[in-house]
Amino acid sequence: MRQLITILMVVFLLASCSETKVGKHVNITVENNKVGAPVTLGIPFPKGELYSVDHLRLLTSDGKEIPCQTTEVSNWGPLDDSVKWVWVFFFSEEETDYVIEYGDAIVPIKSKDKIVSTNNMRPQGGIEVNTGPLSFAIHKMGNGFLDEVFLDTNSNGQFEESELIGSSQGENRGSFLDILDDNGIDHSKAVINEVFREKGSGPMHNIFRIEGTYTYNREDNNISPFTMWLHAYAGKSYVKVLHTLTYTGIPDKHKVVEGEHYNIATQNEHILSEDTVDDIGWTQPNDEIAASGIQLKYHLEDDVSISIPMNEGSWQDENAKVNVNEIKSENKNVVKLLQQGPERVKSTSLRSLYINGFKKDKNEEEVKKDYNFEATITDGDEKIANSERAKGWVNIADSKRGVGIGIKNFLKEYPKGVKVDPVTQSLTGSIWPLENGPMNFARHNTEPDGGMLGNFAQGITKTTEFVYYFHDNVTTEEVGQKMNYVINSPVAHADPKWYTDSKVYGNMAPMSTKHPEFENALQYRYQWWNYNQNHEPWYGMFNYGDGKSYYFNDRWVQWTNNEPTVDFMFWTNFMRTGDPKYFNMGQAMSRHTMDVDNVHWPKKRTYYGEINDAIDFWNYQEEPESTPYLGIGRRHANEHWYALLSAHVWIQGWIASYYISADHRALEVAKMTGDTYLNRIWGDHDLRGRRLYLSVLNLVELYDATKLDKYKKELDERVELMLEFQERQGGNLLLDRYGYSQTYVAQGLYKYQQITGDEEVREALLDHARWVRDVPPLNHEMESYLATIYPLVLGYEISGEVGYLEEALDRAEYLKIGELKKSPSEYENAKEYSADLLEISNLPNSKKKFTNWQTNQGLRVFGWTHAYNIPYLLYAMEQENIE
């Protein structure tokens, strides 16, 4: 007996020891939490901290483990194989606080619910997916979206014919992009080419990338590629769909002349003249978007009810009271929800304003402050409800089952619409509603903008996010909850100190109250941008996410088009603060700039070899080649598609979006830009000046995310060139002409050294810090001078010499600001807000006509002067205990 007691005690002690031998913990918060919501957390780990995502689990704040799905996104290679970024997927509980536990002894529990799917891309194949309560199929020879959807209403684990709840409308119109020209509307037909399962797929969450093509009846209309990312969830009967369309039309009727613009020329024999202002064709639309969307045939009883929520009050009030409109379909009328907004505003170019001394031209159209947002519900020809803002979803149900559809950013990415046709039993979610009238890409005028007279709308893309919920006629409130999983989705994050301590983006400090004169210089500007984005508003299908660059005479001018990597500013600020507002701003800006501010077409499709017949490859070889401009960025101008430049694309924020928000398209577009670097279409011009500096920053992020040798080889050669040029420039890594590009050089080479351990690069950064300390650049006045703060901080970090930090602090005196009189919500207009920002500023004015770095300006110059300096300066100040 005594021996048995001893054995039991030993077992108990061993068990106790094993229980106390827990792993390390990371606290997680889910902002805007919604019970049951699918959540993906992108989280970094310091070098050497985690070696396998198999040893990571998720706990609620009271210690209960919940199932999660983990994916290694990148590692610290090539020097270290520990994990760098992880995606943690889970379904949110009632709690807002969670704990990630990790360590060699940690073994996570498995989910009881699992997705079962097949993906057969033979010519007659397709995908079939079973989430438990839901089964759906997409056929390669189908209709471009969901071909059959079954809901297990009787919960017997079988999907019977009577449980069909959705299907295709047929005629290859599951999704569509219809084009309008002088010959009328040309209705597209959708063809599915390929379906892939993306990284991040697992038993709880599957992600399918569906690649297809829209074809047209008339030969003058180009085929148009489209992509969908379909997210399915174990045990759930809803799916999320991200649809990316590509505009491939001829935007206007100007006379096409052979040649290239001088600032994007790949040769010098055929150069276009910018003097074509007398060609009125620039302002006459040709191929317009008539309508685009996704549609599904619902299988419900004849008598259905339709629920449509609308907000009361102003379009600016996201939290206004919601009224749900209930409509019966006895009369079989088509029921439509349409969200519209202001028309495009015509405005003069920045160049003309500068020449005119920023005086208002008597012929210039005044910017209207009555923005005319309107959401309407119509039942046949009768308007039955209207407000300024729709919630963005519609539910249709009979006495037993129902289908809900929601569209994210329904107001902000207007126009949007949902249409229910009880006769054809069709449910259409409109990316661009036919009822809004066509979208044309013709120029406002024939005035050169961004240094050129051009139209580069062809190749613009746009991604729209949908949610579909198939249900057993649950309450309207429950439908709204599922819609909000996408429309108003939760945001998960770790403590800001976890992000900064991970060192994935170098040595930056989390936000604190220790140095408000510096911290406010950052936060006030981000708040100012957010204020104007939501009050101007900077909304619209091809605008939302971006904002204007310059504020003067109480008005904003010129879209930013992401210079200099504005989306990364938001992602950085999200990591430093944990504020979900900056997550949403970063995601919106990344999506805008990767879609609208980049050239995506003509693009030859990727050859996968899924057909057994060898002739398949030779047929592929005969397809038209891609444009040489594939992957290059659009320059800041009055419209997003007016100008291109040989160095105007930033992928750093896209990669951050990929890591933090698990946006697969971000990496896809980043690769497209990276592949353009490999082509070197501009010869040595591509390897000099700002093009070189920016390419190193972009390529180092792309290589770090992919670990592909082709990007490493190109990156190595470009870094070697930078070091070679430094020798002939006296220690300066930059040509004096590009002094504002300090952050491109310093961030790009710092990360290169961090992941490769190259000591020559480390010495080059120190030599450069010494140069800018002794020979400060002023070629762009404060833009260049203040951009040296970060290189000086690196000089301190590398050498340990406090003198570098002291010089950085001396220059940073200009950045210090006082305290604003009011919070942003208290300002009635931008004019009053701007005046108060200028009052607390310590920045000098330019010697020129206009100061583009002042506190009341946008974020274009802010990146060089503030955003990529202050977080690193604050970290160094902490190291030296500087008060």
Residue pairs with C-beta under 8 A, 6 or more apart in sequence:
18 105
21 105
22 101
22 103
22 105
22 106
23 55
23 101
23 102
23 103
23 104
23 105
23 106
24 49
24 101
24 102
24 103
25 99
25 100
25 101
26 43
26 99
26 100
26 102
26 494
26 495
26 498
27 97
27 98
27 99
27 494
27 495
27 498
28 41
28 43
28 58
28 97
28 98
28 99
28 100
28 492
28 493
28 494
29 96
29 97
29 98
29 492
29 493
29 494
29 495
29 578
30 39
30 92
30 96
30 97
30 98
30 490
30 491
30 492
31 96
31 490
31 491
31 492
31 493
31 578
31 580
32 488
32 489
32 490
32 491
32 580
33 92
33 94
33 95
33 96
33 490
34 92
34 481
34 484
34 485
34 488
34 490
35 92
35 93
35 94
35 481
36 91
36 92
36 481
36 485
37 91
37 92
37 484
37 485
37 489
37 490
38 89
38 90
38 91
38 92
38 205
38 231
38 233
38 236
38 240
38 485
39 89
39 90
39 91
39 92
39 490
39 492
40 87
40 88
40 89
40 200
40 205
40 492
40 661
40 662
41 87
41 88
41 89
41 90
41 492
41 493
41 494
42 73
42 85
42 86
42 87
42 659
42 660
42 661
42 662
43 85
43 86
43 88
43 100
43 494
43 498
44 84
44 85
44 86
44 498
44 499
44 502
44 504
44 659
45 82
45 83
45 84
45 85
45 86
45 502
46 501
46 502
46 503
47 76
47 80
47 82
47 84
47 503
48 76
48 80
48 82
49 82
49 83
50 56
50 82
50 83
50 86
50 102
51 81
51 82
51 83
52 72
52 83
53 70
53 71
53 72
53 83
53 86
54 70
54 108
55 102
55 103
55 104
55 105
55 106
55 107
56 68
56 70
56 86
56 88
56 100
56 101
56 102
56 106
56 108
57 65
57 68
57 100
57 101
57 102
57 106
57 107
57 108
57 109
58 65
58 66
58 67
58 68
58 88
58 90
58 98
58 99
58 100
58 101
58 108
59 65
59 66
59 98
59 99
59 100
59 101
60 66
60 93
60 95
60 97
60 98
60 99
61 95
61 97
61 98
61 99
62 95
63 99
65 108
65 109
66 90
66 91
66 93
67 90
67 91
67 108
67 109
67 110
67 111
67 112
67 204
68 88
68 89
68 90
68 108
68 204
69 88
69 89
69 90
69 111
69 202
69 203
69 204
69 205
70 86
70 87
70 88
70 89
70 108
71 86
71 87
71 89
71 199
71 200
71 202
72 83
72 85
72 86
73 84
73 85
73 86
73 87
73 199
73 658
73 659
73 705
74 84
74 85
74 659
74 704
74 705
74 707
75 81
75 82
75 83
75 84
75 707
76 82
76 83
76 84
76 755
77 707
77 755
78 707
78 755
78 756
79 755
79 756
79 757
84 504
84 704
85 504
85 659
87 200
87 662
88 100
89 200
89 202
89 204
89 205
90 98
90 204
91 204
91 233
92 490
98 492
100 494
110 203
111 203
111 204
111 234
112 235
113 131
113 132
113 203
113 204
113 234
113 235
114 132
114 203
114 204
114 234
115 129
115 130
115 131
115 132
115 203
115 204
115 205
115 206
115 232
115 233
115 234
116 129
116 130
117 127
117 128
117 129
117 130
117 197
117 206
117 208
117 232
118 127
118 128
119 127
119 195
119 196
119 197
119 208
120 126
120 127
121 140
121 194
121 195
121 610
122 140
122 610
123 140
123 141
123 611
124 139
124 140
124 141
125 139
125 140
126 137
126 138
126 139
126 140
126 141
126 142
126 147
126 192
126 195
127 137
127 138
127 195
127 208
128 135
128 136
128 137
129 135
129 136
129 137
129 206
129 208
129 232
130 159
131 232
131 233
131 234
131 235
131 236
131 237
132 152
132 234
132 235
132 236
133 151
133 152
133 155
133 235
133 236
133 237
134 149
134 150
134 151
134 152
134 232
134 236
134 237
134 238
134 239
134 470
135 148
135 149
135 150
135 152
135 159
136 146
136 147
136 148
136 149
136 150
136 166
136 232
136 239
137 146
137 147
137 148
138 145
138 146
138 147
138 192
138 195
138 208
138 210
138 230
139 147
139 192
140 192
140 193
140 195
141 192
142 168
142 174
142 192
143 168
143 169
143 170
143 171
143 172
143 173
143 174
143 190
144 168
144 172
144 173
144 174
144 175
144 176
144 189
144 190
144 191
144 192
144 212
145 168
145 174
145 175
145 190
145 228
145 294
145 295
145 296
146 166
146 167
146 168
146 174
146 296
146 468
147 167
147 168
147 174
148 164
148 166
148 167
148 168
149 164
149 165
149 166
149 167
149 296
149 470
150 159
150 160
150 163
150 164
150 165
151 163
151 165
151 237
151 401
151 470
151 471
151 472
152 158
152 159
152 163
153 163
153 400
153 401
153 472
154 163
164 299
165 298
165 299
165 300
165 401
165 403
165 470
166 296
166 297
166 298
166 299
166 403
166 470
167 296
167 297
167 299
168 174
168 296
168 297
169 295
169 296
169 297
169 424
169 426
171 189
172 189
172 190
172 191
173 187
173 188
173 189
173 190
173 295
174 190
174 294
174 295
174 296
175 190
175 212
175 226
175 228
175 243
175 293
175 294
175 295
176 187
176 188
176 190
176 214
176 291
176 292
176 293
176 295
177 188
177 214
177 224
177 226
177 245
177 289
177 291
177 292
178 185
178 186
178 187
178 188
178 289
178 290
178 291
178 292
178 434
179 185
179 186
179 188
179 216
179 221
179 249
179 287
179 288
179 289
179 290
180 186
180 287
180 288
180 289
180 290
180 438
181 220
181 221
181 249
181 286
181 287
181 288
182 286
183 218
183 220
185 290
185 291
186 216
186 217
186 218
186 221
187 216
187 217
188 214
188 215
188 216
188 224
189 214
189 215
189 216
190 212
190 213
190 214
190 226
191 212
191 213
191 214
191 215
192 210
192 211
192 212
193 211
193 212
193 213
193 605
194 210
194 211
194 608
194 610
195 208
195 209
195 210
195 211
196 208
196 209
196 211
197 206
197 207
197 208
197 209
198 207
198 208
198 209
198 229
198 664
199 207
199 664
200 207
200 662
200 664
201 207
201 208
203 234
204 233
204 234
205 231
205 232
205 233
205 234
206 231
206 232
207 229
207 230
207 231
207 232
207 664
208 228
208 229
208 230
208 232
209 227
209 228
209 229
209 664
210 227
210 228
210 229
210 230
211 225
211 226
211 227
211 605
212 225
212 226
212 227
212 228
213 223
213 224
213 225
213 226
214 223
214 224
214 225
214 226
215 223
216 222
216 223
221 249
221 287
222 248
222 249
222 602
223 248
224 245
224 246
224 247
224 248
224 601
225 246
225 248
225 601
225 603
225 605
226 243
226 244
226 245
226 246
227 243
227 244
227 665
228 241
228 242
228 243
228 244
229 241
229 242
229 664
229 665
230 239
230 240
230 241
231 239
231 240
231 241
232 239
233 239
237 469
237 470
237 471
238 404
238 467
238 468
238 469
238 470
238 482
238 485
239 467
239 468
240 465
240 466
240 467
240 485
240 486
241 294
241 465
241 466
241 467
241 468
242 463
242 464
242 465
242 466
242 665
243 294
243 431
243 463
243 464
243 466
244 461
244 462
244 463
244 464
244 595
244 665
245 292
245 431
245 461
245 462
245 464
246 459
246 460
246 461
246 600
246 601
247 289
247 441
247 457
247 458
247 459
247 460
247 461
247 462
248 458
248 459
248 601
248 602
249 286
249 287
249 288
249 289
249 441
249 457
249 458
250 286
250 287
250 458
251 285
251 286
251 287
251 440
251 441
251 442
251 455
251 457
251 458
251 641
252 281
252 282
252 283
252 284
252 285
252 286
252 441
252 442
252 443
252 455
253 281
253 284
253 285
253 286
253 442
254 276
254 279
254 281
254 282
254 284
254 455
255 276
255 279
255 281
257 272
257 273
257 276
258 270
259 270
259 271
259 272
260 266
260 267
260 270
260 271
260 272
261 271
261 272
261 274
261 452
261 454
261 644
262 271
262 272
263 451
263 452
263 644
263 645
263 646
264 629
264 632
264 644
264 645
264 646
265 271
265 682
266 628
266 681
266 682
274 448
274 452
274 453
275 453
276 282
276 446
276 453
277 446
277 447
277 448
277 453
278 446
279 446
280 446
282 442
282 443
282 445
282 446
282 453
282 455
283 442
283 443
283 444
283 445
283 446
284 442
285 438
285 440
285 441
285 442
286 442
288 438
288 439
288 440
288 441
289 432
289 438
289 439
290 432
290 434
290 438
291 430
291 432
291 433
291 434
292 430
292 431
292 432
293 417
293 428
293 429
293 430
293 431
293 432
293 433
294 428
294 429
294 431
294 466
295 426
295 427
295 428
295 429
296 403
296 426
296 427
296 428
296 468
297 424
297 425
297 426
297 427
298 396
298 403
298 425
298 426
298 427
299 425
300 396
300 397
300 398
300 401
300 402
300 403
300 425
301 398
301 399
301 400
302 398
302 422
303 328
303 329
303 330
303 398
303 399
304 329
304 396
304 397
304 398
304 422
305 326
305 327
305 328
305 329
305 396
305 397
305 398
306 326
306 327
306 328
306 329
306 335
306 394
306 395
306 396
306 420
307 324
307 325
307 326
307 327
307 394
307 395
307 396
307 397
307 476
307 479
308 324
308 325
308 327
308 335
308 337
308 377
308 385
308 390
308 391
308 393
308 394
308 395
308 418
309 322
309 323
309 324
309 325
309 390
309 391
309 393
309 480
310 322
310 323
310 324
310 325
310 375
310 377
310 385
310 386
310 387
310 389
310 390
310 391
311 317
311 318
311 320
311 321
311 322
311 375
311 387
311 388
311 389
311 390
311 391
312 320
312 321
312 322
312 323
312 387
313 320
313 321
313 387
313 388
314 320
314 388
314 389
315 371
315 373
315 388
315 389
315 411
316 534
316 535
316 537
317 389
320 389
322 391
323 385
324 476
325 377
325 384
325 385
327 335
327 377
327 379
327 384
329 335
329 420
329 422
331 379
331 380
332 422
332 423
333 379
333 380
333 382
333 422
334 380
334 419
334 420
334 421
334 422
334 423
335 377
335 378
335 379
335 419
335 420
335 422
336 376
336 377
336 378
336 417
336 418
336 419
336 420
336 435
337 375
337 376
337 377
337 390
337 394
337 417
337 418
337 419
338 375
338 376
338 378
338 415
338 416
338 417
338 433
338 435
338 436
339 373
339 374
339 375
339 389
339 390
339 392
339 410
339 411
339 414
339 415
339 416
339 417
340 372
340 373
340 374
340 375
340 376
340 414
340 415
340 436
341 371
341 372
341 373
341 374
341 411
341 414
341 415
341 539
341 540
342 368
342 371
342 372
342 373
342 539
342 540
344 444
344 540
345 365
345 367
345 368
346 365
346 444
346 445
347 364
347 365
347 367
347 444
347 557
347 638
348 361
348 364
348 445
348 447
348 638
349 447
349 448
349 449
349 450
349 558
349 637
349 638
350 449
350 550
350 557
350 558
350 638
351 448
351 449
351 451
352 361
352 447
353 557
354 849
354 850
357 849
358 552
358 553
358 849
358 850
359 553
360 553
367 555
371 537
373 388
373 389
373 411
373 414
374 386
374 387
374 388
375 386
375 387
375 388
375 389
375 390
375 411
376 383
376 385
376 386
377 383
377 384
377 385
377 386
378 384
389 411
390 410
390 411
391 410
391 480
391 483
391 487
392 406
392 407
392 408
392 409
392 410
392 411
392 416
392 483
392 487
393 404
393 405
393 406
393 407
393 410
393 418
393 467
393 479
393 480
393 483
393 487
394 404
394 405
394 406
394 418
394 420
394 427
395 402
395 403
395 404
395 405
395 469
395 476
395 479
396 402
396 403
396 404
396 420
396 427
397 403
397 471
397 473
398 473
399 473
400 472
400 473
401 470
401 471
401 472
401 473
402 470
402 471
402 472
402 473
402 474
402 479
403 427
403 468
403 469
403 470
403 471
404 467
404 468
404 469
404 471
404 479
404 482
404 483
405 418
405 427
405 429
405 466
405 467
405 468
405 469
406 466
406 467
406 469
406 483
406 486
406 487
407 416
407 418
407 429
407 464
407 465
407 466
407 487
408 464
408 465
408 466
408 467
408 486
408 487
408 489
409 465
409 544
409 588
410 416
410 487
411 539
412 537
412 539
412 544
412 588
413 464
413 539
413 540
413 541
413 544
414 539
414 540
414 541
415 430
415 432
415 433
415 436
415 541
416 430
416 431
416 433
417 428
417 429
417 430
417 433
417 435
417 436
418 427
418 428
418 429
418 430
419 426
419 427
419 428
419 430
419 433
420 426
420 427
420 428
421 428
429 466
431 462
431 464
431 541
432 439
432 541
439 541
441 455
441 457
441 460
441 641
442 455
443 455
443 639
443 642
444 638
444 639
446 453
447 453
449 637
449 638
449 639
449 642
449 643
450 635
450 636
450 637
450 642
450 643
450 645
451 635
451 643
451 645
452 642
452 643
452 644
454 642
454 643
454 644
455 641
455 642
456 599
456 634
456 641
456 642
456 643
456 644
457 641
458 601
459 598
459 599
459 600
459 601
459 602
459 627
459 629
459 630
460 542
460 595
460 596
460 600
460 640
460 641
461 595
461 596
461 598
461 600
462 541
462 542
462 595
462 596
463 591
463 595
463 665
465 486
466 486
467 482
467 483
467 485
467 486
467 487
469 479
469 482
469 483
471 478
471 479
471 482
491 580
491 583
491 584
493 574
493 575
493 578
493 580
493 583
494 578
495 510
495 578
496 510
496 511
496 575
496 576
496 577
496 578
497 510
499 510
499 575
499 576
500 507
500 508
500 509
500 510
500 575
500 576
500 875
503 754
505 572
505 575
506 747
506 750
506 751
506 754
506 872
507 797
507 872
507 875
507 876
508 572
508 576
508 871
508 872
508 874
508 875
509 576
509 871
509 872
509 874
509 875
509 877
509 878
510 576
510 577
511 519
511 523
511 573
511 576
511 577
512 519
512 874
513 519
514 874
514 878
514 883
515 874
515 877
516 819
517 816
517 817
517 818
518 812
518 815
518 816
518 870
518 873
518 874
519 870
519 874
520 817
520 819
520 820
521 815
521 816
521 817
521 855
521 866
521 870
522 573
522 866
522 867
522 870
522 871
523 573
523 577
524 817
524 820
524 837
524 855
525 855
525 859
525 862
525 866
526 569
526 570
526 573
526 582
526 585
527 824
528 824
528 833
528 837
528 856
529 547
529 585
529 858
529 859
530 581
530 585
530 824
531 824
531 827
531 830
531 833
532 538
532 547
532 548
532 556
532 830
533 547
533 585
535 829
535 830
536 548
536 556
536 830
538 544
538 546
538 547
538 548
542 596
542 640
543 559
543 592
543 640
544 588
544 592
545 567
545 588
545 589
545 590
545 591
545 592
545 593
546 559
546 560
546 561
546 562
546 589
546 592
546 593
546 596
546 597
546 640
547 556
547 559
547 560
547 858
547 859
548 556
548 557
548 558
548 559
548 560
548 858
549 556
549 557
549 558
549 559
549 560
549 636
549 852
549 857
549 858
549 859
549 860
550 556
550 557
550 558
550 850
550 852
550 857
550 858
550 860
551 557
551 830
551 834
551 856
551 857
551 858
552 850
554 830
554 831
554 834
556 858
557 638
558 636
558 637
558 638
559 636
559 637
559 638
559 639
559 640
560 566
560 636
560 858
560 859
560 860
561 593
561 597
561 633
561 634
561 635
561 636
561 637
561 640
561 648
562 589
562 592
562 593
562 597
562 633
562 650
562 653
563 636
563 648
563 650
563 860
563 863
564 650
564 743
564 744
564 860
564 863
564 864
565 650
565 652
565 653
565 697
565 863
566 589
566 593
566 653
566 859
566 860
566 863
567 586
567 589
567 590
567 593
567 650
567 653
567 654
567 656
567 657
568 586
568 650
568 652
568 653
568 656
569 653
569 859
569 862
569 863
569 867
569 868
570 582
570 583
570 585
570 586
570 589
570 653
571 582
571 583
571 586
571 590
571 653
571 656
571 657
571 660
572 656
572 867
572 871
573 579
573 582
573 586
574 580
574 582
574 583
574 586
574 660
575 660
576 871
583 660
583 661
586 653
586 656
586 657
586 660
586 661
587 657
587 661
587 663
589 653
590 653
590 654
590 656
590 657
590 663
590 666
591 657
591 663
591 665
593 633
593 650
593 653
593 654
594 654
594 665
594 666
594 669
594 670
595 669
596 634
596 640
596 641
597 633
597 634
597 640
597 649
598 631
598 632
598 633
598 634
598 649
598 669
598 672
598 673
599 627
599 629
599 630
599 631
599 632
599 633
599 634
599 644
600 630
600 669
600 672
601 627
601 630
602 624
602 625
602 626
602 627
602 630
603 626
603 627
603 630
603 672
604 623
604 624
604 625
604 626
605 620
605 623
607 617
607 620
609 616
609 617
628 679
628 681
629 644
629 676
629 681
630 672
630 675
630 676
631 649
631 669
631 672
631 673
631 674
631 675
631 676
632 644
632 645
632 646
632 648
632 649
632 673
632 676
633 644
633 645
633 648
633 649
633 650
633 673
634 640
634 641
634 642
634 643
634 644
634 645
634 648
635 642
635 643
635 644
635 645
635 648
636 643
636 648
636 860
637 643
646 682
646 685
646 686
646 691
647 689
647 690
647 691
647 694
647 695
649 673
649 694
649 698
650 694
650 697
650 698
651 669
651 670
651 673
651 674
651 698
651 701
651 702
652 697
652 698
652 701
652 747
654 663
654 666
654 667
654 669
654 670
655 666
655 667
655 670
655 701
655 702
655 704
655 705
657 663
657 666
658 664
658 666
658 667
658 670
658 705
659 705
667 705
667 706
670 698
670 701
670 702
670 705
671 702
671 706
673 698
673 702
674 698
674 699
674 702
674 711
674 714
677 686
677 695
677 698
677 699
677 714
678 710
678 711
678 714
680 686
680 687
682 691
685 691
686 692
686 695
687 718
687 721
688 735
689 735
689 737
689 738
690 738
690 741
690 744
692 718
692 721
692 722
693 722
693 733
693 734
693 738
693 741
693 744
693 745
693 748
694 741
694 744
695 718
696 715
696 718
696 719
696 722
696 744
696 745
696 748
696 749
696 752
697 744
697 745
697 747
697 748
698 748
699 711
699 714
699 715
699 718
700 715
700 748
700 751
700 752
700 755
701 751
702 711
703 711
703 712
703 715
704 751
704 755
715 752
719 749
719 752
719 758
719 761
722 733
722 745
722 749
722 764
723 760
723 761
723 764
725 733
725 735
726 732
726 733
726 764
726 767
726 768
729 735
730 771
730 775
731 767
731 768
731 770
731 771
732 768
732 771
732 772
732 775
733 745
733 749
733 764
733 765
733 768
733 771
734 741
734 742
734 745
734 768
734 777
736 777
736 779
737 779
738 779
739 777
739 778
739 779
739 780
739 783
739 784
739 785
739 787
739 788
740 780
740 783
740 784
740 787
740 861
740 864
741 787
741 864
742 772
742 777
742 784
742 787
742 788
742 790
742 791
742 864
743 787
743 790
743 863
743 864
743 868
743 869
745 768
745 791
746 765
746 768
746 790
746 791
746 794
747 790
747 868
749 761
749 764
749 765
750 765
750 794
752 758
752 761
753 759
753 761
753 762
753 765
762 798
765 791
765 794
765 795
765 798
766 794
766 795
766 798
766 799
768 791
768 795
769 791
769 792
769 794
769 795
769 796
769 798
769 799
769 804
770 795
772 788
772 791
772 792
773 788
773 792
773 795
773 803
773 804
773 807
776 785
776 788
776 811
777 784
777 785
777 787
777 788
778 784
778 785
781 846
781 847
781 853
782 814
782 843
782 844
782 846
782 853
782 865
783 852
783 853
783 861
783 864
783 865
784 864
785 811
786 811
786 812
786 814
786 815
786 853
786 864
786 865
786 866
786 869
787 864
787 865
787 869
788 808
788 811
789 808
789 811
789 812
789 869
789 870
789 873
790 868
790 869
790 872
790 873
792 804
792 805
792 807
792 808
792 811
793 804
793 805
793 808
793 869
793 872
793 873
793 875
793 876
794 872
795 801
795 804
796 802
796 803
796 804
796 805
796 808
796 876
797 876
802 880
805 876
805 877
805 880
808 873
808 876
809 873
809 877
809 882
812 869
812 870
812 873
813 842
814 842
814 843
814 844
815 842
815 843
815 865
815 866
815 869
815 870
816 842
817 840
817 841
817 842
817 855
818 839
818 840
819 840
820 836
820 837
820 840
821 836
822 836
824 833
827 833
827 836
833 856
834 856
837 855
837 856
838 854
838 855
838 856
840 855
841 854
841 855
841 856
843 851
843 853
843 854
843 855
843 865
845 851
845 854
846 852
846 853
851 857
852 860
852 861
853 861
853 862
853 865
859 867
